Amino acid sequence: MRILLVKPKARLKTITALNPLILLEPLELGYIAAAVGDKHEVQVLDLRLARFPNWAFKRRLKSDRPDVVALSGYSHEWASVIQLGEIARKALPETRIVVGGHHATVLPGDYNKPCFNAIVRGEGCAPFRAIVEMISAGKSNLETIENVLVPGEKYDHQAARQLPQYPDLATLPMPRRDLWSRASYRCVWPSEKHPAWKTIFPTVSLVRTSFGCPMKCSFCVVPSLCNQRHMTRPPDLVAREIEGLENDHVYFCDDETFINPEHARRVAEAIAGRGIRKRYFAWARSTTVNRHPDLFRQWREIGLDAVFLGFEATQDEELRGLNKHATVGDNERAHAFLRETGIAVQAGFMVHAGFVKEDFERLKEYIGKMPPAQITCTVYTPSPGSPAWHAERERYVCDDPFSLHDCMHPLTPTAIPLREFLRQFAAISELGARRNPLRAPGVRLPFRDILRVVRAATGYTRALKRAYRDYPKKP
């Protein structure tokens, strides 16, 4: 059979404006393609690369006439996913259309639509492989497959209320990366000491070493999805995948790479044992850094360039409200240690809808005094399905909040006028960009990279200031 795997393009300018700075490969589709095996013809269509995504999708449907179309999307993409499903259903009435991804896992009822034949939840490899095998054999009882829901009369509302169980990560196949051009996927690479005149936009590969998190941050759904487990891949399997990559830069897309220090050590040892020399970026908690400094020294020796730390707030009281189990002091100690070790820090902060001017000023003052870091700011937007999301969803300012669920649009009423809130948020983001160690005196960057950053930063700031236009107009 002919199978087309599709990643949608975001509608919001706040997201598309960031694509020149970070656009990562569709790894989830690579896993699904590998799960199908070589019995069928599989193609990947990444609509993020298309200027006119719907037209590109229609053209591919007409030329390839796939027997199965599979769509995957996050919450902010759910409306686009449904639109693509309706386009495919109209163009190819006999084609089986499958939807999966994060939103389908947490809120499958949103995809209980006539255009879809099946909704895949959780880790999609085994369910999608079973769907393809069943369709290939001429069978139609897709509802019998574990972690699959069928829209319409057969939709199981009771099953939809239960979160799926995730499999042993050792059972997952090696993702297929031959289905896309690696030159399309790059991101600005944080570094404390950037080599002169080298690009800061290397081609980047995504790699998973684990899934899940045992913590209980109130705004995150991951602990619920994994039953507060941290599930790991065999270290040698991780190292073997990295060894086979063409790219020299690896972005670990784990929920938290180092929260199981023993596993992280064994991954580092497996990489070192194979003599692999690549550059790495990963996410970590400040408390993990402070408790296991030797682990990060070990990773620095094998190529760890940068770590994302979720600072989130500038006051301990705010961090307690988020159930972060960390303090401002923890964040600052971790930041200082990583820089001393030669590891750059990407520091993430959140602003809240309840912020007034004084709160923004306090955050600006804190960021302005921080040591150099690649600073990113988001609006506090709890993940669908998280404890905070359940507590706040009744206060959402629009009937269709998921289309604005990009962590840059406040979804609850703001304490100050929305346009002023977004102007202040844009100013925070601009200040954060100036704290990047790549902006330090003496750093030499290619002119084309400077031009790219300036254009992207200008477009992103403009998108933030105009984000009020994305909300539905009041009658």
N, C-alpha and C positions, 0 to 999 in steps of 0.2 A: 504494500500500500504506500501511497504518498502521504507524508505527514508534514505539516507546516506548524512550527512552534513560533509563537509571536509574542514580542514584548511591546507594550503600548508606549506611546509618547505622551508625556504629561501635558496637560492643558495650561497649567499655571505658569506665568512668566517668571515667578519667583523660583521655579525649578529649572525651566529651560535656560534661564539666564546664567545658571551655574554650570551648565554643560561644558562650556569652554574651559572651566577650571577642574572639573571632575566628571568623568564619564567612564564607568567601569563595565567590564564585559558582562553579558547576560549569563552568568555562571549557572543559575537555576535551570536554564534551558539546556545547557551543556550536560547537566546531570540527567535530565529527562531523556535527551537524545541518546545518551550512553545506555540508559536503562532499556530502551527499545531494542538495542542490538542492531545487527547488520542485515536483518531479514527484510527491512523496509527502507524506503528512501526518505530520509529525514532532512529537512531544511530549516534554518533559523531566519526569521525576519525581525530585525530590531528596528522598530519604527521611530526610535529616538534619533536615528540617523537620517530620517526622511524629512524634507521640508514640508511636504504635504502628506501626512501619514495615511489618511483615509484613501487618498488616490493611490498611494503606493500599495496599500493593502488590496484594494480592488484589482489593481493591475496584476499582482501576484496570484490572486485567486483565479483570475481569468487565464493566466499563462500556465499555472501549475495544476489547477483543478485538483487540490488535495482531497484525499479521502477522509482525513482527520485534521482538524484545526484545533490547536491547543493554545489557550491564552492564559497569561499569568500577570497578576498585578497587585500593587499595594492599595491601601484604602483610598488615597487621593486619585487613584487611576480607575476606580471601580466604574464610574460612568463611562469612561472611554472603553473599558473592557466590554461593557454591555453593548455599546454602540458598535464595536467591532464584531461582536457576536451576531448582532442583527444584520449587519452588512453581509457577513458570511452566510447566514441563513437565507437571505434573499437571493444572493448570487448563486449559491450551491445548496439547494433544498435537501439533497440526499447526503451531504457531508455531515459527519459526526463532529460536533463542536464541544470541546471540553474546556473547563475553566478551573484554575487552581491559583495558588499563591497565598500570601498572608491574609488578605481580606476574606478569601474563600474559606480559609481555615477557621477564622474567628467568627465571622458573620456570614455563614453560607446562605442564609435566607435571602440576602441581597441579590444572590444569583439564581434564585428560584424563578427562572424566566423561561419562556417557551423557546428562545433561541439556543439554549444550551441542552445538550444531551446528558452531561455528567458534570458534577462538581467534585473535584479532588481536594482533600483536606490533608494538612500536615505534609510530611516528607512525601513527595509525589512520585518517586521512582517506581516503587512496587505497584501502587495503584494504577499509574498510567500504563505500565507494561501490561498489567492484567487487562486493562480496557482495550489496548491495541490487540492483544491476543484474542480476546472475546469477539471483537468486531471482525477481525481477520477470519475467525472461524464461523462467522455468520450468526453469532448469538447476540441476544439483545438484553439479557437480564443483568444489566450493569449494576443494579442496586445490590447484588449479592457480593460485590467486591468490597473488601474492608477499606474504610476511610473514603468511600465514594457515596455521594448522594445523587439521586436522580430527580430533576425538577418535575413539577406537575403532580399528577395524582399519586405517584409513587414516592413523593418527597417524605422523608422520615423526620418529622419534627422533633421527636424524642432523641434520635441519634444526633441531630443538629445541635442540640443543647450540650452534648458531651464533647470535650476537646479530644482530638485524636492522640493515640499513643505513637511515639516516635521510635523507629527501629534502631538497632545496633548500627552505629556509623561505619563499622567495618564491613557491613553488607553493601554499602553504596559503591557504585562503579566509579571508575576514573572519568571525570567529565570530558566530553568531547569539545575541543577548542578549534577543531579544523573547520567548523561550520561558520566562522566569522573571521574577519580580518583583524589581526591584533593591532594594527596601526591605528584603528579607530578608537581605541580605549586607552585613555591617559588620565593622569591627575597631577595637580601641582604637588611636588614631593617635598615634604618638610625636611630640613637639614640644618644642623648647627654650623657646619662648615662645608658650604657648597663649593664644589670644584669650579674654578674660574672658567667662564664662558661655556659651561655645559648646560644643556637644557634643564629646566625645572619641570618639564612636562614629559617624563619618560613614558614609554608604553608599559602598562601595568597588568599583571595577572592577579586574579582573585583566588585564594586558597582557603579551604576550611580545615581547621584542626580539631574543632569541637562544636558542640551546639548546647545551648542552654546556660542557665545561671542559677545558683542556689540562693541568691539574695532576694530581697523583697521590696525593691524600690516601687513605690506606690504608682508611678506613672508608666511602668513597663509591664507588658503582657508576657514577656519571655518566661519568667518563673512559673506562670500558670501553664504555659504550653509544654514545659518540660517537667512538670511536677517538682520543681525546684531541684532538678538534677543538672549536673554538668556532664554531658556525654562526650566522650572523646574518640577520635580516630586513632588507630594504631600508629605510633610514631614513624615506623619504617615506611608505612603506606604514604604518610604525609611527605616524608623526605623523598620518596621515589617520585611522587607527583611533581614536587618542586624541581627535582633534577631534570625532569623531562620538559620543563618550560623553556620556551625560546626567550621570554622576557627576563631581564635581570632584576626587575623590581616586583616585589610580591606584597600584596595588600591582604592581610589576614582578615577575613570577613566573619570571624567568630563573634559571638556575643561578648565574650571576655576570654582572651587567649591564655592568660596567666593565672586564672583563679584556682586552677589545680597545679600548683608549682611543680609537683613531681612529674606530671605529664609534660608540662612545658620544658622541663629539663631534659626529658627523654627525647622530645622532638628536636631540641637543640643538638643533643648528642648524635642523633641519627643524621641530621643535616651535616654536622661536622665530620662524622664518620665517612660520609660519601664525598667529602672534599668539595662541597657545593659552596660557591662564592656568589651570593646574591645580596640584594638590599631588601629590608623588611620594614613594614609598617603594621602596627597592631594596636588594639584597644586594651586598656588595663584600668584597674581601680587604684587610686592613690594608696589605699591601705595595703594592697598587695605589693606595690613598689616598696613601701616602707618596711614591710615585714620580711621581704626577700630580696634585698639589694644584690646579693650574689647572683641571683637568677638573671637579673637585668644586665649585670656585667658579663655573664656568660653569653647572653644573646647579643650584646654589643660586639663581642669578639667575632661572632659569626655573621654580623651585618645588620643588626637592628638599628635603623636610622631614626625612627620616630615612634612616639606612643601617643595615642589619644587618651586624655584624662578628662573625665566628666567633673569639672569644677562645680558646675550648676549654679552656685550661689556664693555670695560674699559674706554671709552671716551663718553661724552655726544653727541658729533657730530655724532658718529657712531649710537647711540641710536636714534637720530633724523632721521637719514637715514632709519632706520627700522620702523619708525612711532610708536615707543613703548610708547610714552607719559609718559616716566619715565626718571630719571637721574641716574647717578652712585651714587650720594648721596642718592637717594631714595632706591636703592638696599642695600647700606651699612647700612642705618638706619633700614630697615626691617630685615636684617640679625642679627644685634646686638640685636634688640628687641626680635626676636624669640628665640635666644639663651638664653637671660636673662629669658625668660618665660619657658625655658626647652624644647623648640621645636627645633629639629635638622633641618638643612637646606641642601637641595640638590641644588646646584647652577649650572645652565647651562650656558655655554659660547659657542659662535660661532666663528669659524675662517673663513676667506673669501679666495676665490681663489686668490685675489689680495694681500694677505699677503706676505711681504718680511721678511727677517731674523729679521729686527728691530721690526716688528710687533709681531712676535712670542716672541721675547725677552721681549717686553713690557708686553705681556700677562703673560709670565712666572713670571716676577717680581711682577705683581699684585697678581697672585694666591699665590705666595710664601709669601706674606705679609698678606693675608686674615686670618680672624679667621677660626677655623676648620669648614669644610663643606664637604659633599660628592659631589665632583666636577665632572661634566660630560662635555665633550667637543664634539661638533659636527661641521661639515662643513656646512656653510650657503648653504642651498638647499631649495629654495622656494617650497611650496606645489603645485602640479599641480592644475591649476585653479586660483591660487592667483595672485594679481597684479604683484608681482615681477617675478613670473614664466612666465607670458605673456611677460614681458619686456626682459627676459633673454633667452628664449628657442631657439632663433635663433643663440645664441652663444654656444650652447652645443657642446662638443667636440666629441660626438659620435652619430650615427644615432639612437641608441637604448638606450636613457638615462635612461629610467625607470628601466632597469635591474640593474642600478647602483644607484638608487634613495634611498639610505639608510642613508643619512645625514652624511656619512663618506667618500664618494668619491666626490671630486670636479667635477662639471659637466661643468664648463666653464674653459677656459685656465688659468693656474696658472702663477703668476708673476715670480716665480722661478721654476726650473725644478721639474716635478711632483714627482720624487723619493725623492728629498730633501724636498719638501712640506710635503709629508707623513711622512718622518722621523721626521720633526719638530712637526707635529701634534701628532705623537706617543709620543714624549717627553713631550708635554703638558699634554697628558692624564696620563702618568706615574706620573708627578708632582702632578696632581690633585688627584690621588689616595692616595698620601702620606699625603694629607691634611684632610683626613677623620677622624672625631672624634673617630671612632672605632680603629684608630691607636694610640690614645693617650696613654701615659705611665699609667700603672696601669689597663688598660682594659684587662680582662681575657676572652679569647675565647677558645672554644673547638679546639683541634688540627686538627680535621677533617675539621673544617671551615677554619682554616688558610691554610691548604693544598689546599682546594677548591679555595680559593681566589688567592693564588699564581699561581696555574695552570691556572685558567681562565685569570688572568691578563697577564701572560706570553703569552698565546695563542692569546689574543686580541691584544697585542702590536705587536706580530709577524704578525698577519693578517693586521694590519694597515700599517706596513712597506712594506708588500708585495702586498698591494692593487693595485699598478700600473699594476700588472699582469692581473687584471680583465678587463682592457680596451682593446677594439679591437686593434689588431696589425695593424700598418700602412703599406700600400702596399709599 
